[in-house]
Amino acid sequence: MRVIAVSTLRTFWKRHRDAEQPLKAWCDEVRNASWTQPADVKRLYRSASVLRNRRIVFNIKGNEYRLIVAIAYRLQVVYVKFVGTHRQYDAVDAETVDQS
């Protein structure tokens, strides 16, 4: 998979240093994945939440942070739409947010 908007993640981990390694690990795992449907994501990330609009919510760093992505399965592309704390996550609509 190709990850689009890694710069969004980089900006986030510069403010939240403890998120850097978990987000880098997530990027590495995703780049090595080949997902064709949401069930493929759930096999690797059991705690991930599948939403409408091809969106998935990942728990990062033991559920301290939230990451929302949209996946284009045929193109093998993952678009970062949001990364933030739980408080920030609670303030957005996960199905429409686009902070990248």
Backbone as JSON, one array per atom type, in Angstrom:
{
  "sequence": "MRVIAVSTLRTFWKRHRDAEQPLKAWCDEVRNASWTQPADVKRLYRSASVLRNRRIVFNIKGNEYRLIVAIAYRLQVVYVKFVGTHRQYDAVDAETVDQS",
  "N": [[0.85, -1.18, 0.0], [0.39, 2.27, -0.62], [1.12, 5.15, 1.21], [-0.47, 8.15, 1.59], [0.07, 11.52, 2.38], [1.89, 11.46, 4.51], [3.21, 13.53, 5.61], [1.34, 14.81, 7.21], [1.23, 13.08, 9.37], [3.87, 13.33, 10.25], [3.97, 16.03, 11.03], [2.23, 15.87, 13.19], [3.59, 14.09, 14.97], [5.77, 15.62, 15.61], [4.78, 17.42, 17.4], [3.78, 15.71, 19.31], [5.75, 13.81, 20.62], [5.83, 11.19, 21.65], [4.27, 9.77, 19.94], [5.64, 9.31, 17.64], [7.26, 6.88, 17.07], [5.22, 4.8, 17.2], [3.56, 5.68, 15.04], [5.35, 5.62, 12.89], [5.87, 2.88, 12.85], [3.31, 1.95, 12.2], [3.09, 3.04, 9.6], [5.14, 1.58, 8.28], [4.13, -1.05, 8.47], [1.76, -0.79, 7.0], [2.71, -0.06, 4.48], [3.83, -2.44, 3.71], [1.66, -4.03, 3.41], [-1.09, -5.52, 1.56], [-3.97, -4.78, 0.92], [-7.29, -5.67, 0.05], [-9.83, -5.39, 0.81], [-11.95, -4.33, 3.57], [-11.92, -6.39, 5.51], [-9.37, -7.46, 5.31], [-7.82, -5.49, 6.49], [-8.81, -5.62, 9.1], [-7.87, -8.13, 9.85], [-5.18, -7.67, 10.36], [-5.26, -5.5, 12.09], [-7.07, -5.77, 14.63], [-8.45, -4.08, 16.39], [-9.18, -1.95, 14.86], [-11.6, 0.28, 13.5], [-14.13, -0.01, 11.16], [-15.57, 2.22, 8.96], [-18.12, 4.06, 7.1], [-17.68, 5.28, 3.7], [-15.25, 4.21, 2.89], [-13.53, 4.41, 5.03], [-11.28, 3.97, 7.8], [-10.63, 3.66, 11.25], [-7.87, 3.82, 13.29], [-6.35, 2.77, 16.31], [-3.78, 4.28, 17.98], [-0.68, 3.95, 19.65], [-1.45, 2.39, 21.99], [-4.12, 3.13, 22.08], [-4.06, 5.8, 22.69], [-3.96, 7.78, 20.81], [-5.74, 8.67, 17.79], [-6.18, 7.62, 14.45], [-7.39, 8.36, 11.33], [-8.1, 7.04, 8.22], [-8.63, 6.92, 4.65], [-9.23, 4.39, 2.31], [-8.24, 3.38, -0.86], [-8.79, 0.65, -2.29], [-8.45, -0.72, -4.79], [-6.52, 0.85, -6.01], [-4.53, 0.57, -4.2], [-3.88, 2.45, -2.19], [-3.54, 4.42, 0.71], [-5.03, 7.03, 2.32], [-4.23, 9.51, 4.54], [-6.4, 11.01, 6.7], [-6.91, 12.16, 9.16], [-5.25, 12.7, 12.23], [-4.96, 12.53, 15.67], [-5.49, 13.43, 19.17], [-7.61, 11.73, 21.58], [-9.53, 13.57, 22.46], [-9.48, 15.49, 20.39], [-10.3, 13.82, 18.32], [-12.89, 13.18, 19.14], [-14.15, 15.53, 18.53], [-14.52, 15.69, 15.81], [-16.09, 14.67, 12.7], [-15.74, 11.52, 11.83], [-16.28, 10.34, 9.4], [-16.16, 12.28, 7.48], [-14.06, 14.08, 7.9], [-11.07, 15.8, 6.93], [-8.02, 16.49, 7.27], [-5.64, 16.63, 5.95]],
  "CA": [[0.0, 0.0, 0.0], [1.08, 3.55, -0.61], [0.54, 6.05, 2.21], [-0.49, 9.54, 1.13], [0.01, 12.54, 3.43], [2.75, 11.14, 5.66], [3.57, 14.82, 6.2], [0.37, 15.06, 8.27], [1.7, 12.3, 10.52], [5.13, 13.93, 10.69], [3.61, 17.26, 11.76], [1.63, 15.47, 14.46], [4.56, 13.53, 15.91], [6.67, 16.67, 16.07], [4.12, 18.0, 18.59], [3.51, 14.61, 20.23], [6.93, 12.98, 20.4], [5.58, 9.79, 22.0], [3.52, 9.15, 18.85], [6.5, 9.12, 16.47], [7.58, 5.48, 16.78], [4.02, 4.04, 16.81], [3.11, 6.07, 13.71], [6.32, 5.09, 11.92], [5.62, 1.43, 12.78], [2.07, 1.79, 11.44], [3.43, 3.3, 8.2], [5.9, 0.45, 7.76], [3.22, -2.19, 8.33], [0.82, -0.52, 5.91], [3.46, -0.09, 3.21], [4.09, -3.84, 3.38], [0.38, -4.72, 3.29], [-1.77, -5.51, 0.27], [-5.37, -4.94, 1.31], [-8.26, -5.6, -1.04], [-11.13, -5.15, 1.42], [-11.83, -4.01, 5.0], [-11.6, -7.59, 6.3], [-7.91, -7.6, 5.31], [-7.33, -4.54, 7.5], [-9.2, -6.15, 10.42], [-7.01, -9.26, 10.19], [-3.92, -7.14, 10.9], [-5.58, -4.55, 13.17], [-8.37, -6.19, 15.16], [-9.14, -2.99, 17.08], [-9.56, -0.92, 13.9], [-13.05, 0.43, 13.25], [-14.47, 0.21, 9.76], [-16.65, 3.2, 8.81], [-18.54, 4.27, 5.71], [-16.79, 6.1, 2.87], [-13.93, 3.54, 2.81], [-12.69, 4.92, 6.13], [-10.89, 3.1, 8.9], [-10.05, 4.36, 12.4], [-6.85, 3.02, 13.97], [-5.9, 3.2, 17.64], [-2.32, 4.42, 17.95], [-0.02, 4.02, 20.97], [-2.31, 1.87, 23.05], [-5.39, 3.86, 22.05], [-3.86, 7.17, 23.16], [-4.22, 8.64, 19.67], [-6.59, 8.09, 16.76], [-5.78, 7.88, 13.07], [-8.45, 8.06, 10.37], [-7.63, 6.98, 6.83], [-9.53, 6.42, 3.6], [-8.46, 3.43, 1.53], [-8.61, 3.05, -2.24], [-8.27, -0.72, -2.36], [-7.98, -1.07, -6.15], [-5.29, 1.61, -6.28], [-3.56, 0.24, -3.14], [-3.48, 3.72, -1.6], [-4.13, 4.8, 1.99], [-4.98, 8.48, 2.46], [-4.37, 9.98, 5.91], [-7.43, 12.05, 6.77], [-6.89, 12.8, 10.47], [-4.54, 12.08, 13.34], [-5.11, 13.41, 16.82], [-5.78, 12.87, 20.48], [-9.02, 11.34, 21.71], [-10.35, 14.79, 22.56], [-9.59, 16.03, 19.04], [-11.1, 12.86, 17.56], [-14.29, 13.33, 19.56], [-14.67, 16.8, 18.01], [-14.65, 15.65, 14.36], [-16.9, 13.63, 12.09], [-14.75, 10.61, 11.27], [-16.64, 9.96, 8.04], [-15.97, 13.38, 6.53], [-12.9, 14.9, 8.23], [-9.95, 15.77, 6.0], [-7.07, 17.49, 7.75], [-4.39, 16.58, 5.19]],
  "C": [[0.89, 1.24, 0.0], [0.37, 4.47, 0.38], [0.68, 7.48, 1.72], [-0.71, 10.46, 2.34], [0.74, 12.12, 4.7], [3.17, 12.44, 6.35], [2.61, 15.2, 7.33], [0.79, 14.32, 9.54], [2.96, 12.92, 11.12], [4.87, 15.2, 11.51], [3.05, 16.91, 13.13], [2.7, 14.96, 15.43], [5.62, 14.53, 16.33], [6.1, 17.37, 17.31], [3.89, 16.96, 19.68], [4.6, 13.56, 20.03], [6.69, 11.5, 20.68], [4.79, 9.06, 20.91], [4.42, 8.81, 17.65], [6.74, 7.65, 16.14], [6.33, 4.65, 16.45], [3.5, 4.41, 15.42], [4.06, 5.59, 12.62], [6.12, 3.59, 11.75], [4.35, 1.15, 11.97], [2.35, 1.99, 9.95], [4.17, 2.12, 7.57], [5.0, -0.77, 7.52], [2.29, -2.0, 7.14], [1.52, -0.58, 4.56], [3.73, -1.53, 2.76], [2.81, -4.65, 3.21], [-0.13, -4.65, 1.85], [-3.24, -5.81, 0.55], [-6.28, -4.81, 0.1], [-9.67, -5.33, -0.52], [-10.94, -4.88, 2.91], [-11.48, -5.21, 5.87], [-10.09, -7.83, 6.37], [-7.29, -6.7, 6.36], [-7.59, -5.1, 8.89], [-8.36, -7.35, 10.83], [-5.71, -8.79, 10.84], [-4.17, -6.25, 12.12], [-6.98, -4.86, 13.7], [-9.15, -5.06, 15.83], [-9.54, -1.85, 16.14], [-11.07, -0.9, 13.72], [-13.28, 0.76, 11.79], [-15.69, 1.12, 9.7], [-17.11, 3.22, 7.35], [-17.49, 5.1, 4.98], [-15.37, 5.54, 2.81], [-12.99, 3.97, 3.92], [-12.47, 3.88, 7.21], [-10.29, 3.97, 9.99], [-9.1, 3.38, 13.09], [-6.57, 3.63, 15.34], [-4.38, 3.18, 17.61], [-1.8, 4.6, 19.38], [-0.97, 3.63, 22.09], [-3.6, 2.65, 23.2], [-5.28, 5.28, 22.6], [-4.2, 8.19, 22.06], [-5.11, 7.9, 18.68], [-6.11, 8.55, 15.39], [-6.93, 7.45, 12.16], [-7.84, 8.09, 8.97], [-8.79, 6.59, 5.92], [-8.67, 5.52, 2.72], [-9.08, 3.24, 0.15], [-8.0, 1.69, -2.51], [-7.74, -1.08, -3.74], [-6.68, -0.36, -6.49], [-4.17, 1.28, -5.3], [-2.99, 1.5, -2.51], [-4.26, 3.97, -0.31], [-3.93, 6.3, 2.16], [-5.19, 8.85, 3.93], [-5.35, 11.14, 5.91], [-7.38, 12.82, 8.09], [-5.98, 11.99, 11.39], [-4.64, 13.05, 14.51], [-5.32, 12.65, 18.12], [-7.24, 12.42, 20.52], [-9.93, 12.55, 21.77], [-10.55, 15.4, 21.18], [-10.46, 15.12, 18.17], [-12.59, 13.01, 17.88], [-14.95, 14.58, 18.97], [-14.87, 16.79, 16.48], [-15.64, 14.57, 13.92], [-15.94, 12.71, 11.33], [-15.04, 10.23, 9.82], [-16.42, 11.06, 7.01], [-14.71, 14.2, 6.77], [-11.8, 14.72, 7.19], [-8.96, 16.84, 6.41], [-5.77, 17.51, 6.95], [-4.27, 17.67, 4.2]]
}
